[in-house]
Amino acid sequence: MAARACVLLSALCVCAARECIEFRISDNIITNNLFNGTVITLDKNEPQDRARVNLVGMWDRFPKIMVPMNGTSQKCRHDSRLFLNSLDRLELWALKMFDATAKPPSGILSGNGNQYGDFDECLGIDGPVRGKYCLASLQVSLGGSKEMENLDYLIHSGHYIRSNITDMGHRVPRYSSILWGVCIPSSCNSFDLEDELNQKLSSLGISVRVQNTMCTVKDFSRPYSFGKTLSITFFLAILLLLSLGTMLDDGREGGTNFEKLLNAFSLKRNFKKLFDLTDSPTRVKGIDAFRGLNAFALLLAHKSMAMAHSPYVNKTSYSEVFGMPWAVIGRSAIVYTDSFLYLSGFLNAHNLMQELEKRGSIDFKNRLLVRWFRLFPMFLSLMLFCTYILPDINNGPQWNLVVEEHSRVCEKNMWKSFLFIHNYFGFEDM
């Protein structure tokens, strides 16, 4: 009886073990579940060693501490060691530096890859070591199989805009790289951080670039240049003329050239002309409405590109929406710029024909001067403001990437813009 019971018990154990083994190596789990216990299956014809990627291992190997321990300067190395020792002792300034650095988030497959950390917390560190905020660019490429390519597609928000870490990124955002905010000691530089991150992330197939212009410290004072002095003087003069012209405007035409100049800057007079709806025999009907619609659509197109810089948690959905056929109205600015070129050509031809009918000839010199004076003052104001005034107004994680980089490019190539030949020198220098 005991022998029979032992045999029966052994049979039950074998069946249970068989069921357990079948459950653990089920083909359904291996092939259909992408994250099956940290195993990703690639194509069947690939070797088994290459067909396994330990996701949990990759997560564990992602660096938690990113301060440059092997910095080029002794001060940087000393401050980095001091940070680690202070972090072990739970000192507040070290905890803030650790807390201000970006961490791997949730929602990466929804496009939530860009992590900016805490910019203000990093710059506000007041301790033995001051904080420096740097925005690093991580180039992440996944490939080798259809599954990995699908992951790469989701992580990079559908590659809405193809790019790499060497692109400037000031006009068009880099969708093929990930932005990562890091808080380091102020004694370290961008090259120290880039070398540290490349050493720690190279095993994960991630390349890193940290530009010196992407690092910010608190109370950074920009050099006071001649261009900045000229810009401040220019805008103060404009404000003075606006104030005098508005206050002294009595509704009558000026008798002297100075009075005519002040009347030209009168806000009351200009607003009255701006909202004047009376018809004119020389005005082409419908042009203003067409121009207004195009201006609104062009603003929408530029705004959609500016929105692409924003750190959405669902950037993949954003890319899918703006990739739809109907969204071409918000992403194809060339349609509206070409319309403005058409309008400009049409109105110029219309005015030339009217002048030819009245005078029998065309004064090209006078028309060129009028055209130049209509364009250049506004263009000059925009260039001076964006180059010398705007960078000092604010700061932030992407301020150096978007605003400061724009300012540097404008200052370098301003002479091309003033000659209206900047379109011939490439998009990067525009």
C-alpha positions in Angstrom: 0.0 0.0 0.0 2.8 2.3 0.9 4.6 1.5 -2.4 1.5 2.3 -4.4 1.1 5.6 -2.5 4.7 6.5 -3.3 4.3 5.7 -7.0 1.1 7.8 -7.2 2.8 10.7 -5.4 5.8 10.5 -7.7 3.5 10.6 -10.8 1.6 13.6 -9.4 4.9 15.4 -8.8 6.1 14.7 -12.4 2.8 16.1 -13.8 3.1 19.2 -11.7 6.6 19.7 -12.7 5.7 19.2 -16.3 3.0 21.8 -16.0 5.4 24.2 -14.3 8.0 23.8 -17.0 5.5 24.3 -19.8 4.2 27.4 -18.1 7.7 28.9 -17.8 8.8 28.3 -21.4 5.5 29.0 -23.0 6.0 30.2 -26.6 3.1 32.6 -26.1 5.0 34.5 -23.4 8.4 34.4 -25.3 7.1 35.7 -28.6 4.1 37.9 -27.8 5.2 39.7 -24.6 7.7 42.3 -25.5 9.0 42.7 -22.0 8.9 39.0 -21.0 11.0 39.0 -17.8 13.6 41.3 -19.4 13.9 39.2 -22.6 13.3 40.7 -26.1 13.2 38.2 -29.0 14.6 39.3 -32.3 14.4 37.6 -35.6 14.5 33.8 -35.5 17.6 33.5 -37.7 19.7 35.6 -35.3 22.0 33.9 -32.7 20.4 33.4 -29.3 23.1 35.6 -27.5 22.2 38.6 -29.7 18.5 37.9 -29.4 18.4 38.8 -25.7 18.6 42.3 -24.2 18.3 42.5 -20.5 16.2 45.6 -20.0 16.4 45.5 -16.2 20.2 45.3 -16.5 20.2 48.3 -18.9 18.1 50.2 -16.3 20.4 49.3 -13.5 23.5 50.4 -15.5 22.0 53.8 -16.2 24.1 56.2 -14.1 22.4 57.6 -11.0 25.3 60.0 -10.2 26.6 62.1 -13.1 29.1 64.5 -11.5 32.6 64.4 -13.3 34.8 62.4 -11.0 37.7 62.6 -13.5 37.4 66.3 -14.4 40.3 68.1 -16.1 40.8 70.5 -13.1 41.7 69.6 -9.6 38.9 71.9 -8.3 36.3 70.0 -10.3 37.5 66.6 -9.0 37.6 68.0 -5.4 34.1 69.4 -5.6 32.8 66.1 -7.1 34.2 64.1 -4.3 32.9 66.6 -1.8 29.5 66.2 -3.3 29.5 62.4 -3.0 30.7 62.6 0.6 28.1 65.2 1.5 25.4 63.2 -0.3 26.2 60.2 2.0 25.8 62.5 5.0 22.5 63.7 3.6 23.6 67.4 3.5 20.9 69.6 2.0 22.9 71.2 -0.7 24.1 67.8 -2.0 20.6 66.4 -1.9 19.4 69.4 -4.0 22.2 68.8 -6.5 21.2 65.1 -6.8 17.5 66.0 -6.9 18.0 68.6 -9.6 19.5 66.1 -12.0 17.1 64.4 -14.4 16.1 60.8 -13.7 14.7 58.1 -16.0 10.9 58.8 -16.2 7.8 56.8 -17.0 6.1 57.3 -20.4 9.3 56.9 -22.5 7.4 55.0 -25.1 4.9 57.9 -25.3 7.7 60.3 -26.2 8.5 61.5 -22.7 12.2 61.2 -23.3 13.4 64.7 -22.7 14.1 65.3 -19.0 15.2 68.7 -17.9 15.6 68.1 -14.1 15.0 71.2 -12.0 16.8 74.2 -13.4 16.0 76.7 -10.6 16.8 74.2 -7.9 20.2 73.6 -9.4 21.1 77.3 -9.7 19.8 78.0 -6.3 22.2 75.7 -4.5 24.0 77.7 -1.8 26.6 75.5 -0.1 30.3 74.6 -0.2 29.7 73.9 -3.9 27.6 76.0 -6.2 25.5 74.4 -8.9 25.9 74.5 -12.7 23.0 73.4 -14.9 24.0 71.7 -18.2 21.7 70.4 -20.9 23.2 67.3 -22.5 22.1 65.7 -25.8 21.9 61.9 -25.8 21.9 60.1 -29.1 20.0 56.8 -28.6 19.7 54.3 -31.5 17.9 51.0 -31.3 17.9 48.6 -34.2 18.5 45.1 -35.3 15.0 43.9 -35.5 11.5 45.0 -36.2 10.6 45.1 -32.5 13.6 47.2 -31.7 12.9 49.6 -34.6 9.3 50.0 -33.2 10.8 50.9 -29.8 13.1 53.4 -31.5 10.1 54.9 -33.3 8.1 55.4 -30.1 11.0 56.7 -28.0 11.9 59.3 -30.6 8.2 60.4 -31.1 7.9 58.9 -34.5 11.0 60.7 -35.7 8.8 63.7 -36.5 11.9 65.7 -37.4 15.1 63.7 -38.4 18.2 65.1 -36.7 21.3 64.2 -34.7 23.2 65.6 -31.8 25.5 67.7 -34.1 22.5 69.8 -35.4 22.2 73.2 -33.9 18.6 72.8 -32.8 17.9 76.5 -32.3 15.4 76.7 -35.2 14.1 73.1 -35.5 14.1 70.8 -32.4 16.2 67.6 -32.4 13.6 64.8 -32.3 16.2 62.1 -32.9 18.2 62.9 -29.7 17.1 63.2 -26.1 17.8 66.2 -23.9 18.9 65.5 -20.3 19.4 68.1 -17.6 22.3 67.5 -15.3 23.4 69.5 -12.2 27.1 69.5 -11.6 29.6 71.6 -9.5 30.2 75.0 -11.0 33.9 74.4 -11.1 33.4 71.7 -13.7 32.9 72.4 -17.4 30.9 70.9 -20.2 33.9 68.8 -21.5 34.2 67.2 -18.1 30.5 66.3 -18.0 30.6 65.0 -21.7 33.6 62.8 -21.0 32.0 61.4 -17.8 28.6 60.6 -19.5 30.3 59.0 -22.5 32.2 56.7 -20.2 29.1 55.7 -18.3 26.7 55.4 -21.2 28.9 54.0 -24.0 28.1 50.5 -22.8 24.5 51.2 -23.4 25.1 52.4 -27.0 24.4 56.0 -26.1 26.6 58.8 -27.3 26.6 62.2 -25.6 27.3 65.8 -26.5 27.5 68.7 -24.1 28.2 72.1 -25.5 29.7 74.8 -23.3 26.9 77.1 -24.3 24.4 74.7 -22.9 25.7 75.2 -19.3 24.4 77.9 -17.0 25.4 79.3 -13.6 23.6 81.7 -11.3 24.2 85.4 -11.8 26.0 85.0 -15.0 26.9 88.5 -16.4 27.1 88.8 -20.2 29.8 91.1 -21.6 28.6 94.7 -22.2 29.2 95.1 -26.0 28.9 98.1 -28.3 25.9 96.4 -30.0 24.1 96.2 -26.7 24.7 99.9 -26.0 23.5 100.8 -29.5 20.4 98.7 -29.1 19.5 100.3 -25.7 20.1 103.7 -27.2 18.0 102.9 -30.3 15.0 101.7 -28.3 15.1 104.5 -25.8 15.1 107.0 -28.8 12.1 105.2 -30.2 10.2 105.4 -26.9 11.1 109.1 -26.6 9.8 109.8 -30.1 6.6 107.8 -29.4 6.0 109.7 -26.2 6.6 113.1 -27.7 4.7 112.4 -30.8 1.6 111.2 -29.0 1.5 113.9 -26.4 2.2 116.8 -28.8 -0.2 115.5 -31.5 -3.0 118.1 -31.8 -4.6 116.6 -35.0 -3.1 119.1 -37.4 -0.4 118.5 -40.0 3.1 119.7 -39.0 4.6 122.7 -40.6 8.2 121.8 -40.0 10.1 118.6 -40.7 10.5 118.0 -37.0 6.8 118.3 -36.4 6.2 115.9 -39.3 8.6 113.4 -37.8 6.8 113.6 -34.4 3.4 113.1 -36.1 4.8 110.0 -37.8 5.4 108.5 -34.3 2.1 109.6 -32.8 0.2 106.5 -31.5 -3.2 108.3 -31.8 -2.6 109.1 -35.5 -1.2 105.6 -36.3 -4.0 103.7 -34.6 -6.5 105.8 -36.4 -4.9 104.9 -39.7 -4.6 101.3 -38.8 -8.3 100.8 -38.1 -9.5 103.1 -40.9 -12.1 101.1 -42.9 -13.0 103.8 -45.4 -12.6 102.7 -49.0 -10.0 104.1 -51.4 -10.1 104.2 -55.2 -6.5 103.0 -55.3 -7.0 100.1 -52.9 -7.4 96.6 -54.3 -10.4 95.0 -52.6 -9.9 91.7 -50.9 -6.2 92.0 -50.6 -6.3 93.0 -46.9 -8.5 90.0 -46.0 -6.2 87.6 -48.0 -3.2 89.1 -46.3 -4.8 88.8 -42.8 -5.7 85.1 -43.3 -2.2 84.3 -44.6 -0.6 86.2 -41.6 -2.8 84.2 -39.2 -1.9 80.9 -40.9 1.8 81.8 -41.0 1.7 82.6 -37.3 0.0 79.2 -36.7 2.8 77.4 -38.7 5.5 79.1 -36.7 3.8 78.4 -33.4 3.5 74.7 -34.2 7.3 74.6 -34.7 7.8 76.5 -31.4 5.5 74.0 -29.7 7.7 71.2 -30.9 10.4 72.4 -28.4 8.0 72.0 -25.4 8.5 69.0 -23.1 5.3 67.1 -23.6 4.8 63.8 -21.8 2.9 62.5 -24.9 5.1 63.8 -27.7 4.5 60.7 -29.8 0.8 61.6 -29.9 1.7 65.2 -30.8 3.8 63.9 -33.7 1.0 61.6 -34.9 -1.5 64.5 -34.9 0.8 66.9 -36.8 1.7 64.1 -39.2 -1.9 63.8 -40.4 -2.9 65.2 -43.8 -5.1 67.9 -42.5 -2.3 69.2 -40.2 -0.4 70.5 -43.3 -2.2 73.8 -42.6 -0.1 74.1 -39.4 3.2 72.7 -40.5 3.8 73.9 -44.0 4.8 77.5 -43.7 6.0 77.6 -47.3 2.4 77.8 -48.5 1.9 81.1 -46.8 5.3 82.6 -47.4 4.8 81.9 -51.1 1.4 83.6 -50.9 3.0 86.7 -49.4 5.5 86.7 -52.2 2.6 86.5 -54.7 0.8 89.4 -53.0 4.0 91.5 -52.9 4.6 90.9 -56.6 1.0 91.6 -57.5 0.8 94.9 -55.5 4.2 96.1 -56.9 3.0 95.4 -60.4 -0.3 97.1 -59.7 1.4 100.3 -58.3 4.0 100.3 -61.2 1.2 100.3 -63.8 -0.6 103.1 -62.0 2.6 105.2 -61.8 3.3 104.4 -65.5 -0.2 105.6 -66.5 0.1 108.8 -64.5 3.7 109.9 -65.3 4.6 107.9 -68.3 7.7 106.6 -66.6 8.9 104.8 -63.5 11.2 106.2 -60.9 13.0 103.0 -59.9 15.4 104.8 -57.5 12.6 106.4 -55.5 10.7 103.1 -55.4 13.7 101.2 -54.1 14.3 103.8 -51.4 10.7 103.7 -50.3 10.8 99.9 -50.2 14.0 99.9 -48.2 12.7 102.4 -45.6 9.5 100.4 -45.2 11.4 97.1 -44.5 14.6 98.1 -42.8 13.5 100.0 -39.6 11.2 97.1 -38.5 13.8 94.5 -39.5 16.5 96.4 -37.6 14.4 96.6 -34.5 13.7 92.9 -34.6 17.4 92.0 -35.1 18.7 94.3 -32.3 16.1 93.1 -29.8 16.6 89.4 -30.5 20.4 89.7 -30.5 21.1 92.1 -27.6 18.0 92.5 -25.5 16.1 89.3 -25.4 18.9 87.0 -24.0 19.0 89.1 -20.8 15.3 89.0 -20.1 15.0 85.4 -18.8 16.6 82.0 -18.5 15.6 78.4 -18.4 16.6 74.8 -19.4 16.2 75.5 -23.2 16.9 79.2 -23.1 20.5 78.8 -24.2 19.5 76.3 -26.9 16.8 78.5 -28.5 17.3 82.1 -27.5 21.0 82.4 -26.8 21.9 80.3 -29.9 19.7 82.6 -32.0 21.4 85.6 -30.6 24.9 84.3 -31.4 23.9 83.4 -35.0 22.3 86.8 -35.5 25.3 88.7 -34.2 27.6 86.7 -36.4 25.6 87.1 -39.6 23.8 90.4 -39.0 25.5 92.1 -42.0 24.0 89.5 -44.3 20.5 90.2 -43.0 20.9 93.9 -43.4 21.8 93.4 -47.0 18.9 91.0 -47.4 21.1 88.2 -48.7 20.9 85.8 -45.6 18.7 83.3 -47.5 21.6 82.4 -49.7 23.9 81.2 -46.9 22.2 78.1 -45.5 19.5 77.5 -42.9 22.1 77.0 -40.0 23.4 80.6 -40.3 20.0 82.2 -40.6 
